[in-house]
Amino acid sequence: MIPNDIFAMYAAKTAGYLIAVASLLLFVPFWRFVNGPPLAEEIALAPVRRWLNQVADWFVLPEYVNYYFHPGHAWARFDGGQLVTVGMDDFAQKLVGDLSAFSLPAPGSRVEQGERGWSLAPGAKSIDMLSPVDGTVVAVNERVMASPELVRRDPYGDGWLFKVRAARPRANLNQLLSGTLAKRWMEGAAEAIQGMISPELGRVLQDGGMPVHGIAQSLDAEKWDELCRRFFLTEVRHAPGETL
């Protein structure tokens, strides 16, 4: 055999061996990821930080590592084990304004990701919001039931709504946003609100373009429906006799 051919043969075998080793090294962490401990246990190890990140000068997001956001403007905080705390984000509470009541799921009931999780009532309207996770409700925030203004004061802390024992946290997480993606999504929501400003909506803005609390309160029913479909992915339920 010609020496050059022998060298080429060994080079090919070496390259194949390196490819096999590299594949194995990549497979090990992938296998650990797929079969490792529940995600809620892993992310609960992240340090807790009590500060907020301003978005587009309008809304805030928490800088916690273990907060994740549903496109319908609900958040999920993974607290360890299978326990997940659920709430509504700052965008949602600033949009709807003062709330007269919440209708939260009862302990022991089941919620599904992307399905109705609870309702809130800004005045005579009732708005459904979607649950960010699947699971069984294990607790509700009685303080929020008695004092809905807690959501305004601290939407990511004392204003939490209920706690869930998550059935499949990994699968749920794939449908949620966090970190830079969540920030870009919230910025997009702020830009969308600006793009929808009409003379009617403009009257509820402060000088300088900053939205007041309850930016949508002065809108007619048709505009409310549009906002809820676009941002909460649900429909407004109007009280009997309300003008549409």
BELLINPE-V691408 format. One record per residue. N is the residue number from 0. RES is the residue in three letters. PHI is phi in radians with two decimals (* if undefined). PSI is psi in whole degrees, 0 to 359 (999 if undefined). Layout:
n,res,phi,psi
N,RES,PHI,PSI
N,RES,PHI,PSI
This chain:
n,res,phi,psi
0,MET,*,139
1,ILE,-1.19,135
2,PRO,-0.92,320
3,ASN,-1.09,324
4,ASP,-1.17,320
5,ILE,-1.09,316
6,PHE,-1.09,319
7,ALA,-1.14,323
8,MET,-1.14,314
9,TYR,-1.15,325
10,ALA,-1.12,320
11,ALA,-1.15,319
12,LYS,-1.13,321
13,THR,-1.12,317
14,ALA,-1.08,319
15,GLY,-1.11,320
16,TYR,-1.10,315
17,LEU,-1.10,322
18,ILE,-1.11,319
19,ALA,-1.12,317
20,VAL,-1.12,316
21,ALA,-1.07,320
22,SER,-1.09,320
23,LEU,-1.14,317
24,LEU,-1.12,326
25,LEU,-1.32,329
26,PHE,-1.21,324
27,VAL,-1.07,306
28,PRO,-1.11,328
29,PHE,-1.11,317
30,TRP,-1.11,319
31,ARG,-1.14,324
32,PHE,-1.13,316
33,VAL,-1.22,321
34,ASN,-1.92,12
35,GLY,-1.31,187
36,PRO,-1.15,162
37,PRO,-0.95,144
38,LEU,-1.01,323
39,ALA,-1.04,325
40,GLU,-1.22,322
41,GLU,-1.19,310
42,ILE,-1.32,344
43,ALA,-1.20,346
44,LEU,-1.35,348
45,ALA,-1.16,143
46,PRO,-1.16,145
47,VAL,-1.56,130
48,ARG,-2.26,131
49,ARG,-1.77,69
50,TRP,-2.61,159
51,LEU,-2.02,156
52,ASN,-1.97,117
53,GLN,-1.25,137
54,VAL,-2.10,120
55,ALA,0.92,29
56,ASP,1.07,11
57,TRP,-2.06,307
58,PHE,-2.16,163
59,VAL,-2.15,149
60,LEU,-2.11,146
61,PRO,-1.32,148
62,GLU,-1.66,22
63,TYR,-1.27,143
64,VAL,-1.21,328
65,ASN,-1.73,27
66,TYR,-1.81,134
67,TYR,-2.33,149
68,PHE,-2.11,136
69,HIS,-1.55,146
70,PRO,-1.01,343
71,GLY,-1.51,12
72,HIS,1.25,34
73,ALA,-1.88,154
74,TRP,-2.10,157
75,ALA,-2.26,130
76,ARG,-2.02,121
77,PHE,-1.46,116
78,ASP,-1.78,0
79,GLY,2.05,147
80,GLY,1.07,230
81,GLN,-1.88,10
82,LEU,-1.42,128
83,VAL,-2.26,130
84,THR,-1.67,139
85,VAL,-2.12,143
86,GLY,-2.74,183
87,MET,-1.91,147
88,ASP,-1.45,176
89,ASP,-1.15,326
90,PHE,-1.04,312
91,ALA,-1.09,314
92,GLN,-1.24,327
93,LYS,-1.24,328
94,LEU,-1.23,311
95,VAL,-1.46,335
96,GLY,1.46,202
97,ASP,-1.05,136
98,LEU,-1.90,136
99,SER,-1.55,335
100,ALA,-2.91,160
101,PHE,-2.10,149
102,SER,-2.07,98
103,LEU,-1.71,153
104,PRO,-1.18,146
105,ALA,-1.35,147
106,PRO,-0.95,136
107,GLY,1.67,344
108,SER,-1.41,166
109,ARG,-1.88,138
110,VAL,-2.11,154
111,GLU,-2.20,141
112,GLN,-1.06,131
113,GLY,1.41,2
114,GLU,-1.95,167
115,ARG,-0.95,125
116,GLY,-1.87,323
117,TRP,-2.84,173
118,SER,-2.22,152
119,LEU,-2.29,154
120,ALA,-2.17,100
121,PRO,-1.56,97
122,GLY,1.28,228
123,ALA,-1.46,353
124,LYS,-1.59,157
125,SER,-2.25,127
126,ILE,-2.11,125
127,ASP,-1.44,143
128,MET,-2.17,150
129,LEU,-1.61,141
130,SER,-1.28,138
131,PRO,-1.45,349
132,VAL,-2.48,164
133,ASP,-1.63,150
134,GLY,2.67,188
135,THR,-1.82,130
136,VAL,-1.24,128
137,VAL,-1.98,345
138,ALA,-2.85,151
139,VAL,-2.18,154
140,ASN,-1.48,97
141,GLU,-1.12,332
142,ARG,-1.14,322
143,VAL,-1.21,323
144,MET,-1.05,321
145,ALA,-1.43,328
146,SER,-2.38,83
147,PRO,-1.02,340
148,GLU,-1.13,347
149,LEU,-1.01,326
150,VAL,-1.13,324
151,ARG,-1.21,317
152,ARG,-1.26,324
153,ASP,-2.65,73
154,PRO,-1.11,335
155,TYR,-1.80,3
156,GLY,-2.23,258
157,ASP,-1.13,343
158,GLY,-1.53,17
159,TRP,-1.06,158
160,LEU,-1.86,308
161,PHE,-2.72,167
162,LYS,-2.06,143
163,VAL,-2.21,141
164,ARG,-1.58,104
165,ALA,-1.21,136
166,ALA,-1.45,325
167,ARG,-2.60,73
168,PRO,-1.03,323
169,ARG,-1.10,312
170,ALA,-1.12,320
171,ASN,-1.09,320
172,LEU,-1.08,329
173,ASN,-1.09,341
174,GLN,-1.78,6
175,LEU,-1.97,164
176,LEU,-2.02,147
177,SER,-2.65,169
178,GLY,0.99,225
179,THR,-1.07,322
180,LEU,-1.10,318
181,ALA,-1.12,320
182,LYS,-1.12,316
183,ARG,-1.12,321
184,TRP,-1.10,316
185,MET,-1.16,321
186,GLU,-1.06,321
187,GLY,-1.11,322
188,ALA,-1.14,319
189,ALA,-1.10,318
190,GLU,-1.15,323
191,ALA,-1.14,321
192,ILE,-1.09,315
193,GLN,-1.05,321
194,GLY,-1.19,339
195,MET,-1.65,0
196,ILE,-1.09,129
197,SER,-2.14,174
198,PRO,-0.94,324
199,GLU,-1.18,312
200,LEU,-1.20,328
201,GLY,-1.06,334
202,ARG,-1.23,343
203,VAL,-1.73,11
204,LEU,-1.74,145
205,GLN,-1.36,167
206,ASP,-1.03,136
207,GLY,1.70,356
208,GLY,1.54,5
209,MET,-1.41,132
210,PRO,-1.32,139
211,VAL,-1.39,167
212,HIS,-1.13,129
213,GLY,1.43,46
214,ILE,-0.99,331
215,ALA,-1.65,359
216,GLN,-1.08,330
217,SER,-1.57,6
218,LEU,-1.44,154
219,ASP,-1.36,174
220,ALA,-1.07,321
221,GLU,-1.09,318
222,LYS,-1.17,322
223,TRP,-1.03,314
224,ASP,-1.04,317
225,GLU,-1.10,315
226,LEU,-1.09,316
227,CYS,-1.17,320
228,ARG,-1.11,320
229,ARG,-1.34,318
230,PHE,-1.81,326
231,PHE,-1.76,349
232,LEU,1.12,28
233,THR,-2.37,191
234,GLU,-2.11,152
235,VAL,-1.37,138
236,ARG,-1.85,116
237,HIS,-1.55,146
238,ALA,-1.18,149
239,PRO,-0.97,133
240,GLY,1.54,353
241,GLU,-1.26,138
242,THR,-1.23,129
243,LEU,-1.78,999
